[in-house]
Amino acid sequence: PEDTRRGRSRFGGWSRHWMGEKRKSDAMDLSLTSLDGFKLERVLGRSALYKSVAVVGTFEGREGRAVLSMQRRPFDEGALPEMLSAGASLSRDFQNAEYGIYSMLPPEKHNALKCDITYPATEKHMAKFVDPRFLLLQETPEMYKTITWPYVQREELGDRIGWVHNILDKKKETERIIFEDPDPQTGFVLLPDMKWDQANADDLYCLAIVHRRDLPSLRALGAEHLPLLKNLFEKGCGAILEKYGVPRSQLRVYLHYQPTFYHLHVHFTAVNSSDGGCSIGKAHNLLDVMENIRLLPSYYQDVNLQCILRDSLGLTKEFEKAGVDTAPAPLP
């Protein structure tokens, strides 16, 4: 899920992750150069903390609705001399003794926003951007077998992860791949996450997607997968060091449970980033995962796992149907 851009939006990753929903995974190319003809319907969600907003609307002459998720970009240190010049206008909002607050309008070229567009957007796409309510649920192995896994098989595989298969099959995003180990059992592709603009290594966020297609999540891992996990950690960290100069000691490497999409993948984020995806109930340190499996090969089939879920998720509704207490509470 749920999560999102060091100076980052909690909305950031959703448009990408949910594109394959109940239809062909290749979304229509809008090839936009402006938002001329876009008609705003409503705001889906906003975040003052992450300087982001998500809206839904329509494009004139096109069927269906579109979701636009907009976010302020991180500052580019190299552009600061030009930003802090006569081309920037100031308007004073407040002054008390030596303390002043101003509204600053930089030169136009430095005012760009990041804008993710999901088109055509379904109700399920839109639900991902609505200001969320969360719950912390403890999933037992029995709940996984009888509720989670049947739901995943029914709703989260196939076309829903078509965009992942497009990357692995080199149909899409080949230019974004920064490293690949082609081994069918222990290999993976590594690419910058869509939530990172690659402007600042302190905000680094990369994603490793395994070539194997029989591993939906953490729950599927056992002793036979330790070579894969070791390879992910060692070669993933090595590729990031070579490409971006960020050493292993400055990386968080982890898996999500529940994941945003059910094809095994590993997150690499900079320690200095304000990474919301590392919270309790979400992130599982990759080295800890490996150690747990070494101690007990069936660890992730036998253990209760806490997970944070949005109250609007289909999986949450499945737990509710089964009588599981899912009364939502806002995150602190």
TIVO-466296 format. One record per residue: residue in one letter; x, y, z of N, C-alpha, C in turn; residue number from 1. Coordinates in steps of 0.1 Angstrom, whole numbers. Layout:
BEGIN
<pt 'a',<X,Y,Z>,<X,Y,Z>,<X,Y,Z>,NUM>
...
***
This chain:
BEGIN
<pt 'p',<6,-7,0>,<0,0,0>,<8,9,0>,1>
<pt 'e',<9,13,2>,<4,22,10>,<16,29,15>,2>
<pt 'd',<22,30,6>,<29,37,5>,<36,41,1>,3>
<pt 't',<42,56,-6>,<42,65,-12>,<51,72,-14>,4>
<pt 'r',<69,97,-9>,<80,102,-17>,<88,110,-8>,5>
<pt 'r',<99,106,-4>,<107,112,7>,<107,127,4>,6>
<pt 'g',<99,135,12>,<91,146,7>,<81,139,-1>,7>
<pt 'r',<74,129,3>,<67,120,-6>,<52,119,-3>,8>
<pt 's',<45,115,-13>,<30,114,-12>,<26,101,-8>,9>
<pt 'r',<16,100,1>,<11,87,5>,<3,82,-7>,10>
<pt 'f',<0,90,-17>,<-8,86,-29>,<2,80,-39>,11>
<pt 'g',<15,83,-38>,<24,82,-49>,<23,69,-58>,12>
<pt 'g',<23,57,-52>,<25,45,-59>,<12,39,-64>,13>
<pt 'w',<1,44,-61>,<-12,36,-63>,<-15,35,-78>,14>
<pt 's',<-13,46,-86>,<-18,45,-99>,<-10,34,-107>,15>
<pt 'r',<2,32,-104>,<10,22,-110>,<6,8,-106>,16>
<pt 'h',<4,6,-93>,<3,-7,-87>,<-11,-13,-91>,17>
<pt 'w',<-21,-4,-94>,<-34,-10,-95>,<-39,-9,-110>,18>
<pt 'm',<-30,-7,-119>,<-34,-5,-133>,<-40,-17,-140>,19>
<pt 'g',<-37,-29,-135>,<-41,-41,-142>,<-55,-46,-138>,20>
<pt 'e',<-63,-38,-133>,<-75,-42,-126>,<-86,-47,-136>,21>
<pt 'k',<-89,-60,-136>,<-100,-66,-143>,<-100,-62,-158>,22>
<pt 'r',<-89,-59,-164>,<-89,-56,-178>,<-74,-58,-182>,23>
<pt 'k',<-71,-55,-195>,<-58,-57,-200>,<-49,-47,-192>,24>
<pt 's',<-36,-52,-190>,<-28,-44,-181>,<-22,-32,-187>,25>
<pt 'd',<-22,-31,-201>,<-17,-19,-207>,<-28,-8,-207>,26>
<pt 'a',<-25,2,-200>,<-35,13,-200>,<-33,21,-212>,27>
<pt 'm',<-44,29,-216>,<-44,37,-228>,<-33,48,-226>,28>
<pt 'd',<-26,51,-236>,<-16,62,-236>,<-24,75,-239>,29>
<pt 'l',<-24,84,-229>,<-30,97,-232>,<-20,106,-240>,30>
<pt 's',<-7,105,-238>,<3,113,-245>,<-1,128,-243>,31>
<pt 'l',<-3,132,-231>,<-7,146,-228>,<5,156,-229>,32>
<pt 't',<2,168,-233>,<11,179,-232>,<5,190,-224>,33>
<pt 's',<-7,189,-220>,<-14,199,-211>,<-26,192,-206>,34>
<pt 'l',<-33,199,-197>,<-45,194,-191>,<-57,201,-197>,35>
<pt 'd',<-56,206,-209>,<-67,213,-216>,<-78,202,-218>,36>
<pt 'g',<-90,206,-214>,<-101,197,-216>,<-104,188,-204>,37>
<pt 'f',<-96,190,-193>,<-98,182,-181>,<-108,189,-173>,38>
<pt 'k',<-118,182,-168>,<-129,187,-160>,<-128,181,-146>,39>
<pt 'l',<-126,189,-136>,<-125,184,-122>,<-138,180,-117>,40>
<pt 'e',<-139,167,-111>,<-152,163,-105>,<-151,165,-90>,41>
<pt 'r',<-140,160,-83>,<-139,161,-69>,<-125,158,-64>,42>
<pt 'v',<-122,162,-52>,<-109,159,-46>,<-111,146,-39>,43>
<pt 'l',<-102,136,-41>,<-102,123,-35>,<-95,124,-21>,44>
<pt 'g',<-84,130,-21>,<-76,130,-8>,<-65,140,-9>,45>
<pt 'r',<-60,145,2>,<-50,155,3>,<-41,152,15>,46>
<pt 's',<-29,157,14>,<-20,156,26>,<-11,168,27>,47>
<pt 'a',<-13,176,38>,<-5,187,40>,<9,183,43>,48>
<pt 'l',<11,172,50>,<24,167,54>,<33,164,42>,49>
<pt 'y',<27,157,32>,<34,153,20>,<32,162,8>,50>
<pt 'k',<25,174,10>,<23,184,-1>,<17,177,-13>,51>
<pt 's',<6,170,-11>,<1,162,-23>,<-14,163,-23>,52>
<pt 'v',<-20,161,-34>,<-35,161,-36>,<-38,151,-47>,53>
<pt 'a',<-49,144,-46>,<-54,135,-56>,<-68,139,-60>,54>
<pt 'v',<-71,140,-73>,<-84,144,-77>,<-89,134,-88>,55>
<pt 'v',<-102,134,-91>,<-108,126,-101>,<-116,136,-111>,56>
<pt 'g',<-115,133,-123>,<-122,141,-133>,<-123,134,-147>,57>
<pt 't',<-127,141,-157>,<-128,136,-170>,<-121,144,-180>,58>
<pt 'f',<-116,138,-191>,<-111,145,-203>,<-121,147,-214>,59>
<pt 'e',<-122,159,-218>,<-132,161,-229>,<-130,153,-241>,60>
<pt 'g',<-140,146,-246>,<-139,137,-257>,<-134,123,-255>,61>
<pt 'r',<-132,120,-242>,<-128,107,-238>,<-137,100,-228>,62>
<pt 'e',<-140,88,-230>,<-149,80,-221>,<-141,77,-208>,63>
<pt 'g',<-149,76,-197>,<-143,72,-185>,<-137,83,-177>,64>
<pt 'r',<-132,80,-165>,<-127,91,-156>,<-112,88,-154>,65>
<pt 'a',<-105,99,-150>,<-91,98,-147>,<-88,103,-133>,66>
<pt 'v',<-78,97,-127>,<-73,101,-114>,<-60,108,-116>,67>
<pt 'l',<-58,120,-111>,<-46,128,-111>,<-41,129,-97>,68>
<pt 's',<-29,125,-94>,<-22,126,-81>,<-10,135,-83>,69>
<pt 'm',<-11,147,-76>,<-1,157,-78>,<7,159,-65>,70>
<pt 'q',<20,162,-66>,<29,163,-55>,<40,173,-58>,71>
<pt 'r',<43,181,-48>,<55,190,-49>,<68,181,-50>,72>
<pt 'r',<77,185,-59>,<89,178,-61>,<99,182,-50>,73>
<pt 'p',<108,173,-46>,<119,177,-37>,<128,188,-44>,74>
<pt 'f',<135,196,-35>,<143,206,-40>,<156,200,-47>,75>
<pt 'd',<160,206,-58>,<172,203,-65>,<183,213,-61>,76>
<pt 'e',<193,208,-53>,<203,217,-48>,<210,225,-59>,77>
<pt 'g',<212,218,-70>,<219,225,-81>,<211,237,-87>,78>
<pt 'a',<198,237,-85>,<190,248,-91>,<188,259,-81>,79>
<pt 'l',<193,258,-69>,<191,268,-58>,<196,282,-62>,80>
<pt 'p',<208,283,-68>,<213,296,-72>,<203,304,-81>,81>
<pt 'e',<197,296,-91>,<188,303,-100>,<175,306,-93>,82>
<pt 'm',<171,297,-84>,<158,299,-77>,<159,311,-68>,83>
<pt 'l',<170,313,-61>,<172,323,-52>,<179,335,-58>,84>
<pt 's',<172,341,-67>,<177,352,-75>,<166,363,-77>,85>
<pt 'a',<169,372,-86>,<159,383,-88>,<147,378,-95>,86>
<pt 'g',<148,366,-101>,<136,360,-107>,<125,355,-98>,87>
<pt 'a',<129,354,-85>,<119,349,-75>,<113,361,-68>,88>
<pt 's',<99,361,-68>,<92,372,-61>,<88,368,-47>,89>
<pt 'l',<88,378,-38>,<84,376,-24>,<73,385,-20>,90>
<pt 's',<64,379,-12>,<53,386,-6>,<53,383,9>,91>
<pt 'r',<54,394,17>,<55,392,32>,<41,388,38>,92>
<pt 'd',<41,377,45>,<29,373,52>,<29,377,67>,93>
<pt 'f',<41,378,73>,<42,380,87>,<56,385,91>,94>
<pt 'q',<56,394,101>,<69,399,106>,<68,402,121>,95>
<pt 'n',<77,397,129>,<78,400,143>,<93,400,147>,96>
<pt 'a',<98,412,150>,<112,414,152>,<120,409,141>,97>
<pt 'e',<130,400,143>,<138,395,132>,<132,384,125>,98>
<pt 'y',<120,379,128>,<114,367,122>,<104,371,112>,99>
<pt 'g',<106,367,99>,<97,370,89>,<92,357,81>,100>
<pt 'i',<80,357,77>,<74,346,69>,<69,352,56>,101>
<pt 'y',<74,347,45>,<71,352,31>,<65,341,23>,102>
<pt 's',<57,344,13>,<53,336,2>,<63,338,-9>,103>
<pt 'm',<69,328,-14>,<79,329,-25>,<74,322,-37>,104>
<pt 'l',<75,330,-48>,<72,324,-62>,<85,323,-70>,105>
<pt 'p',<90,311,-71>,<103,310,-79>,<100,312,-94>,106>
<pt 'p',<111,312,-101>,<109,313,-116>,<101,301,-121>,107>
<pt 'e',<94,303,-131>,<84,293,-136>,<90,279,-138>,108>
<pt 'k',<102,278,-143>,<108,265,-146>,<110,257,-133>,109>
<pt 'h',<110,263,-121>,<112,256,-109>,<99,253,-101>,110>
<pt 'n',<88,255,-108>,<75,253,-101>,<68,240,-105>,111>
<pt 'a',<76,231,-112>,<70,219,-117>,<65,210,-105>,112>
<pt 'l',<53,203,-108>,<48,193,-99>,<49,180,-105>,113>
<pt 'k',<50,169,-97>,<49,156,-102>,<34,152,-103>,114>
<pt 'c',<30,147,-114>,<16,144,-117>,<15,130,-122>,115>
<pt 'd',<9,121,-114>,<6,107,-118>,<-8,106,-123>,116>
<pt 'i',<-10,100,-135>,<-24,99,-141>,<-27,85,-142>,117>
<pt 't',<-39,81,-137>,<-44,68,-139>,<-57,69,-148>,118>
<pt 'y',<-56,63,-160>,<-67,64,-170>,<-68,52,-178>,119>
<pt 'p',<-79,46,-180>,<-92,49,-173>,<-92,44,-159>,120>
<pt 'a',<-98,51,-150>,<-98,48,-136>,<-111,42,-131>,121>
<pt 't',<-110,31,-124>,<-122,25,-118>,<-125,30,-104>,122>
<pt 'e',<-136,26,-98>,<-139,29,-85>,<-129,24,-75>,123>
<pt 'k',<-123,12,-78>,<-113,6,-70>,<-100,14,-71>,124>
<pt 'h',<-97,19,-83>,<-85,28,-84>,<-87,40,-75>,125>
<pt 'm',<-99,46,-76>,<-102,59,-68>,<-101,57,-53>,126>
<pt 'a',<-106,45,-49>,<-106,42,-35>,<-92,43,-28>,127>
<pt 'k',<-82,40,-36>,<-68,40,-31>,<-64,54,-27>,128>
<pt 'f',<-70,64,-33>,<-65,78,-30>,<-74,85,-20>,129>
<pt 'v',<-85,80,-16>,<-93,86,-6>,<-86,87,7>,130>
<pt 'd',<-87,98,14>,<-81,100,27>,<-84,87,35>,131>
<pt 'p',<-73,80,39>,<-75,66,45>,<-78,66,60>,132>
<pt 'r',<-85,55,63>,<-86,51,77>,<-79,37,77>,133>
<pt 'f',<-72,34,88>,<-64,22,89>,<-68,14,101>,134>
<pt 'l',<-65,1,100>,<-66,-8,111>,<-54,-17,112>,135>
<pt 'l',<-50,-21,124>,<-39,-30,126>,<-45,-44,130>,136>
<pt 'l',<-43,-54,121>,<-49,-67,123>,<-39,-77,124>,137>
<pt 'q',<-41,-87,133>,<-32,-99,134>,<-38,-110,126>,138>
<pt 'e',<-30,-114,115>,<-35,-124,107>,<-28,-138,111>,139>
<pt 't',<-37,-147,115>,<-32,-160,119>,<-29,-169,106>,140>
<pt 'p',<-22,-180,107>,<-20,-189,96>,<-33,-194,90>,141>
<pt 'e',<-43,-196,99>,<-56,-201,95>,<-63,-190,87>,142>
<pt 'm',<-62,-178,92>,<-69,-167,85>,<-63,-165,71>,143>
<pt 'y',<-49,-167,70>,<-43,-166,57>,<-48,-177,47>,144>
<pt 'k',<-49,-189,52>,<-54,-200,44>,<-68,-199,40>,145>
<pt 't',<-77,-194,49>,<-91,-194,46>,<-97,-181,41>,146>
<pt 'i',<-89,-170,43>,<-95,-157,39>,<-85,-150,29>,147>
<pt 't',<-73,-148,34>,<-63,-140,25>,<-60,-147,12>,148>
<pt 'w',<-55,-159,13>,<-50,-165,1>,<-62,-168,-9>,149>
<pt 'p',<-74,-172,-5>,<-85,-173,-15>,<-88,-160,-22>,150>
<pt 'y',<-88,-149,-14>,<-90,-136,-19>,<-79,-132,-29>,151>
<pt 'v',<-67,-134,-26>,<-56,-131,-34>,<-57,-138,-48>,152>
<pt 'q',<-60,-151,-47>,<-61,-159,-59>,<-72,-154,-68>,153>
<pt 'r',<-83,-149,-62>,<-95,-145,-69>,<-93,-130,-75>,154>
<pt 'e',<-87,-122,-67>,<-87,-107,-70>,<-74,-101,-73>,155>
<pt 'e',<-63,-107,-69>,<-50,-99,-70>,<-40,-105,-80>,156>
<pt 'l',<-43,-116,-86>,<-33,-121,-96>,<-38,-119,-110>,157>
<pt 'g',<-32,-126,-120>,<-36,-124,-134>,<-34,-110,-139>,158>
<pt 'd',<-44,-104,-145>,<-43,-91,-151>,<-39,-80,-141>,159>
<pt 'r',<-43,-83,-128>,<-40,-73,-118>,<-25,-70,-116>,160>
<pt 'i',<-17,-80,-119>,<-2,-77,-119>,<4,-78,-133>,161>
<pt 'g',<-4,-75,-143>,<1,-76,-157>,<12,-66,-159>,162>
<pt 'w',<12,-55,-152>,<23,-45,-153>,<36,-50,-148>,163>
<pt 'v',<35,-59,-138>,<48,-66,-133>,<53,-75,-144>,164>
<pt 'h',<44,-83,-150>,<49,-92,-161>,<54,-85,-173>,165>
<pt 'n',<48,-73,-176>,<53,-65,-187>,<68,-61,-184>,166>
<pt 'i',<71,-58,-172>,<85,-54,-169>,<94,-66,-170>,167>
<pt 'l',<90,-78,-164>,<98,-90,-165>,<100,-95,-179>,168>
<pt 'd',<90,-93,-187>,<90,-98,-201>,<96,-88,-211>,169>
<pt 'k',<101,-76,-205>,<107,-66,-213>,<98,-59,-223>,170>
<pt 'k',<85,-59,-220>,<75,-52,-228>,<74,-38,-225>,171>
<pt 'k',<77,-34,-212>,<76,-21,-207>,<87,-17,-198>,172>
<pt 'e',<91,-5,-198>,<100,1,-188>,<114,-5,-189>,173>
<pt 't',<118,-10,-200>,<131,-16,-201>,<142,-5,-199>,174>
<pt 'e',<139,7,-202>,<149,18,-201>,<151,22,-186>,175>
<pt 'r',<142,17,-177>,<143,21,-163>,<150,10,-155>,176>
<pt 'i',<152,-1,-161>,<159,-12,-153>,<174,-8,-151>,177>
<pt 'i',<178,-8,-139>,<192,-4,-136>,<201,-17,-133>,178>
<pt 'f',<195,-28,-131>,<203,-41,-129>,<193,-52,-131>,179>
<pt 'e',<199,-63,-137>,<191,-76,-138>,<200,-88,-136>,180>
<pt 'd',<196,-97,-128>,<201,-110,-127>,<191,-119,-134>,181>
<pt 'p',<194,-125,-145>,<184,-133,-153>,<181,-147,-148>,182>
<pt 'd',<188,-151,-138>,<186,-165,-133>,<171,-167,-130>,183>
<pt 'p',<165,-178,-135>,<150,-179,-133>,<146,-183,-119>,184>
<pt 'q',<156,-188,-111>,<153,-191,-97>,<157,-181,-87>,185>
<pt 't',<168,-175,-89>,<173,-165,-79>,<175,-151,-85>,186>
<pt 'g',<171,-149,-97>,<173,-136,-103>,<161,-126,-101>,187>
<pt 'f',<164,-114,-105>,<154,-103,-103>,<158,-91,-112>,188>
<pt 'v',<149,-82,-114>,<152,-69,-120>,<151,-58,-109>,189>
<pt 'l',<160,-48,-110>,<160,-37,-101>,<157,-24,-108>,190>
<pt 'l',<148,-16,-103>,<145,-4,-110>,<141,7,-99>,191>
<pt 'p',<143,20,-102>,<138,30,-93>,<123,30,-92>,192>
<pt 'd',<118,30,-80>,<104,31,-77>,<98,43,-83>,193>
<pt 'm',<85,42,-88>,<79,54,-93>,<77,65,-83>,194>
<pt 'k',<79,62,-71>,<78,73,-60>,<90,81,-59>,195>
<pt 'w',<101,77,-66>,<114,85,-64>,<117,91,-78>,196>
<pt 'd',<120,104,-77>,<124,111,-90>,<138,110,-93>,197>
<pt 'q',<146,104,-85>,<161,101,-88>,<169,114,-87>,198>
<pt 'a',<163,125,-81>,<170,138,-80>,<179,138,-68>,199>
<pt 'n',<176,130,-58>,<184,132,-45>,<186,118,-39>,200>
<pt 'a',<198,114,-37>,<201,100,-32>,<196,98,-18>,201>
<pt 'd',<194,109,-10>,<188,108,3>,<173,103,3>,202>
<pt 'd',<167,105,-9>,<153,100,-11>,<152,87,-18>,203>
<pt 'l',<164,80,-20>,<164,68,-28>,<153,58,-25>,204>
<pt 'y',<147,53,-35>,<137,42,-34>,<137,34,-46>,205>
<pt 'c',<142,21,-45>,<143,12,-56>,<135,-1,-52>,206>
<pt 'l',<131,-8,-63>,<123,-19,-61>,<129,-31,-69>,207>
<pt 'a',<131,-42,-62>,<136,-54,-69>,<124,-64,-71>,208>
<pt 'i',<122,-68,-83>,<110,-77,-86>,<116,-91,-90>,209>
<pt 'v',<113,-102,-84>,<119,-114,-87>,<113,-120,-100>,210>
<pt 'h',<121,-128,-107>,<117,-135,-119>,<107,-146,-116>,211>
<pt 'r',<108,-152,-105>,<99,-163,-102>,<85,-158,-101>,212>
<pt 'r',<75,-165,-106>,<61,-161,-106>,<52,-169,-97>,213>
<pt 'd',<59,-177,-88>,<51,-186,-79>,<52,-182,-64>,214>
<pt 'l',<57,-169,-62>,<59,-164,-49>,<51,-151,-47>,215>
<pt 'p',<39,-152,-42>,<31,-140,-41>,<35,-131,-30>,216>
<pt 's',<40,-136,-19>,<43,-127,-7>,<52,-134,3>,217>
<pt 'l',<54,-128,14>,<63,-133,25>,<58,-146,30>,218>
<pt 'r',<45,-148,30>,<39,-161,35>,<44,-173,27>,219>
<pt 'a',<49,-171,15>,<53,-183,6>,<67,-187,8>,220>
<pt 'l',<75,-179,16>,<89,-181,17>,<93,-192,27>,221>
<pt 'g',<103,-200,23>,<108,-211,31>,<123,-212,29>,222>
<pt 'a',<129,-223,35>,<143,-225,34>,<149,-226,20>,223>
<pt 'e',<141,-231,11>,<145,-233,-3>,<147,-219,-10>,224>
<pt 'h',<141,-209,-4>,<142,-195,-10>,<153,-187,-5>,225>
<pt 'l',<161,-192,5>,<172,-184,11>,<182,-180,0>,226>
<pt 'p',<186,-188,-10>,<195,-183,-20>,<190,-171,-28>,227>
<pt 'l',<177,-172,-30>,<170,-160,-37>,<171,-148,-28>,228>
<pt 'l',<168,-149,-16>,<168,-137,-7>,<182,-132,-5>,229>
<pt 'k',<192,-141,-3>,<206,-136,-2>,<210,-129,-15>,230>
<pt 'n',<206,-134,-26>,<210,-128,-39>,<204,-114,-40>,231>
<pt 'l',<191,-113,-36>,<184,-100,-37>,<192,-90,-28>,232>
<pt 'f',<195,-94,-16>,<202,-84,-7>,<216,-80,-13>,233>
<pt 'e',<224,-90,-16>,<238,-87,-19>,<239,-80,-33>,234>
<pt 'k',<232,-86,-43>,<233,-79,-56>,<225,-66,-57>,235>
<pt 'g',<214,-66,-50>,<206,-54,-50>,<214,-42,-44>,236>
<pt 'c',<220,-45,-32>,<228,-34,-25>,<240,-31,-34>,237>
<pt 'g',<246,-41,-40>,<258,-38,-49>,<254,-29,-61>,238>
<pt 'a',<243,-32,-67>,<239,-24,-79>,<236,-10,-75>,239>
<pt 'i',<230,-8,-63>,<226,6,-59>,<239,13,-55>,240>
<pt 'l',<249,7,-49>,<262,13,-47>,<268,18,-60>,241>
<pt 'e',<269,9,-70>,<275,12,-82>,<268,23,-90>,242>
<pt 'k',<254,23,-89>,<247,32,-97>,<245,46,-90>,243>
<pt 'y',<242,46,-77>,<239,58,-70>,<249,62,-59>,244>
<pt 'g',<259,53,-57>,<269,56,-46>,<264,55,-32>,245>
<pt 'v',<253,48,-30>,<247,47,-17>,<252,33,-11>,246>
<pt 'p',<259,33,0>,<264,20,5>,<254,13,13>,247>
<pt 'r',<256,0,15>,<247,-9,22>,<243,-3,36>,248>
<pt 's',<253,3,43>,<250,8,56>,<240,19,56>,249>
<pt 'q',<236,25,44>,<227,36,43>,<214,31,37>,250>
<pt 'l',<212,18,36>,<200,13,30>,<191,5,40>,251>
<pt 'r',<178,7,39>,<168,-2,44>,<164,-11,33>,252>
<pt 'v',<164,-24,36>,<160,-34,27>,<149,-43,33>,253>
<pt 'y',<137,-43,27>,<126,-49,34>,<115,-54,25>,254>
<pt 'l',<106,-62,30>,<94,-66,23>,<82,-61,30>,255>
<pt 'h',<71,-59,23>,<59,-55,29>,<49,-67,31>,256>
<pt 'y',<42,-67,42>,<31,-76,44>,<20,-69,52>,257>
<pt 'q',<8,-68,46>,<4,-72,32>,<11,-63,22>,258>
<pt 'p',<15,-69,10>,<21,-61,0>,<11,-54,-8>,259>
<pt 't',<15,-44,-15>,<7,-36,-24>,<2,-45,-36>,260>
<pt 'f',<12,-53,-41>,<8,-63,-52>,<15,-76,-49>,261>
<pt 'y',<8,-87,-53>,<12,-100,-49>,<20,-107,-59>,262>
<pt 'h',<32,-102,-60>,<43,-108,-67>,<56,-104,-59>,263>
<pt 'l',<63,-114,-55>,<74,-111,-45>,<83,-100,-50>,264>
<pt 'h',<85,-90,-42>,<94,-78,-45>,<100,-73,-32>,265>
<pt 'v',<111,-66,-33>,<118,-61,-21>,<121,-46,-23>,266>
<pt 'h',<119,-39,-12>,<121,-24,-13>,<135,-21,-8>,267>
<pt 'f',<141,-11,-14>,<154,-6,-10>,<152,9,-9>,268>
<pt 't',<153,14,4>,<152,29,6>,<163,34,14>,269>
<pt 'a',<166,47,12>,<177,53,20>,<173,55,34>,270>
<pt 'v',<183,52,43>,<181,54,57>,<177,68,61>,271>
<pt 'n',<182,78,53>,<179,92,56>,<165,96,52>,272>
<pt 's',<158,88,44>,<145,92,39>,<134,90,50>,273>
<pt 's',<124,98,49>,<113,97,58>,<103,86,52>,274>
<pt 'd',<107,74,52>,<100,63,45>,<89,57,54>,275>
<pt 'g',<76,61,50>,<65,56,57>,<62,42,56>,276>
<pt 'g',<68,36,46>,<67,21,43>,<74,12,53>,277>
<pt 'c',<82,18,62>,<90,11,72>,<83,9,85>,278>
<pt 's',<70,12,86>,<63,12,99>,<60,-2,104>,279>
<pt 'i',<57,-3,117>,<53,-16,123>,<40,-20,117>,280>
<pt 'g',<39,-33,114>,<27,-38,107>,<27,-37,92>,281>
<pt 'k',<39,-33,87>,<40,-31,73>,<53,-38,68>,282>
<pt 'a',<65,-33,73>,<78,-37,68>,<84,-48,76>,283>
<pt 'h',<91,-57,69>,<98,-68,74>,<112,-68,69>,284>
<pt 'n',<122,-65,77>,<136,-64,73>,<140,-77,66>,285>
<pt 'l',<147,-75,55>,<150,-87,47>,<160,-96,55>,286>
<pt 'l',<170,-90,61>,<179,-99,69>,<172,-106,80>,287>
<pt 'd',<163,-99,87>,<155,-106,97>,<147,-118,92>,288>
<pt 'v',<141,-115,80>,<133,-126,73>,<142,-138,71>,289>
<pt 'm',<154,-136,66>,<163,-147,63>,<167,-154,76>,290>
<pt 'e',<169,-147,87>,<173,-153,99>,<161,-161,105>,291>
<pt 'n',<149,-156,104>,<138,-163,109>,<136,-176,102>,292>
<pt 'i',<138,-176,89>,<137,-188,81>,<148,-198,84>,293>
<pt 'r',<160,-193,87>,<171,-202,91>,<168,-209,104>,294>
<pt 'l',<162,-202,113>,<158,-207,126>,<147,-217,125>,295>
<pt 'l',<137,-214,117>,<125,-223,115>,<121,-221,101>,296>
<pt 'p',<124,-231,92>,<120,-230,78>,<106,-227,75>,297>
<pt 's',<97,-232,84>,<82,-229,81>,<77,-217,89>,298>
<pt 'y',<87,-208,93>,<83,-197,101>,<71,-189,96>,299>
<pt 'y',<72,-185,83>,<62,-176,78>,<49,-183,74>,300>
<pt 'q',<49,-196,75>,<36,-204,73>,<30,-206,87>,301>
<pt 'd',<38,-205,98>,<33,-208,111>,<30,-196,120>,302>
<pt 'v',<36,-185,117>,<35,-173,126>,<23,-165,124>,303>
<pt 'n',<18,-158,134>,<8,-147,133>,<16,-135,128>,304>
<pt 'l',<10,-128,118>,<16,-116,113>,<7,-104,114>,305>
<pt 'q',<12,-94,121>,<4,-81,121>,<5,-74,108>,306>
<pt 'c',<-6,-68,104>,<-6,-60,91>,<-15,-48,92>,307>
<pt 'i',<-11,-37,87>,<-19,-25,86>,<-27,-26,73>,308>
<pt 'l',<-40,-24,74>,<-49,-24,62>,<-57,-12,62>,309>
<pt 'r',<-60,-7,50>,<-70,4,48>,<-84,-2,50>,310>
<pt 'd',<-93,6,56>,<-106,1,58>,<-114,-1,45>,311>
<pt 's',<-109,5,34>,<-116,4,21>,<-111,-8,12>,312>
<pt 'l',<-101,-15,17>,<-95,-26,9>,<-105,-37,7>,313>
<pt 'g',<-105,-44,-4>,<-113,-56,-6>,<-109,-67,4>,314>
<pt 'l',<-97,-68,7>,<-92,-78,17>,<-98,-75,31>,315>
<pt 't',<-99,-62,35>,<-105,-59,47>,<-119,-63,48>,316>
<pt 'k',<-126,-61,37>,<-141,-65,36>,<-142,-80,38>,317>
<pt 'e',<-132,-88,32>,<-132,-102,34>,<-131,-106,48>,318>
<pt 'f',<-122,-100,56>,<-121,-102,70>,<-133,-99,77>,319>
<pt 'e',<-140,-88,73>,<-153,-84,80>,<-163,-95,78>,320>
<pt 'k',<-164,-100,66>,<-174,-110,62>,<-172,-123,71>,321>
<pt 'a',<-159,-125,74>,<-156,-137,82>,<-157,-135,97>,322>
<pt 'g',<-162,-123,101>,<-164,-120,115>,<-152,-115,122>,323>
<pt 'v',<-141,-111,115>,<-129,-106,122>,<-132,-92,125>,324>
<pt 'd',<-128,-87,137>,<-129,-74,142>,<-120,-64,134>,325>
<pt 't',<-126,-56,126>,<-118,-47,117>,<-122,-32,120>,326>
<pt 'a',<-126,-29,132>,<-130,-15,135>,<-118,-6,132>,327>
<pt 'p',<-119,3,122>,<-107,11,119>,<-104,22,129>,328>
<pt 'a',<-92,26,129>,<-87,37,138>,<-77,44,130>,329>
<pt 'p',<-76,58,131>,<-66,66,124>,<-52,63,129>,330>
<pt 'l',<-43,63,120>,<-29,62,124>,<-25,75,132>,331>
<pt 'p',<-16,74,142>,<-12,86,149>,<-4,95,140>,332>
***
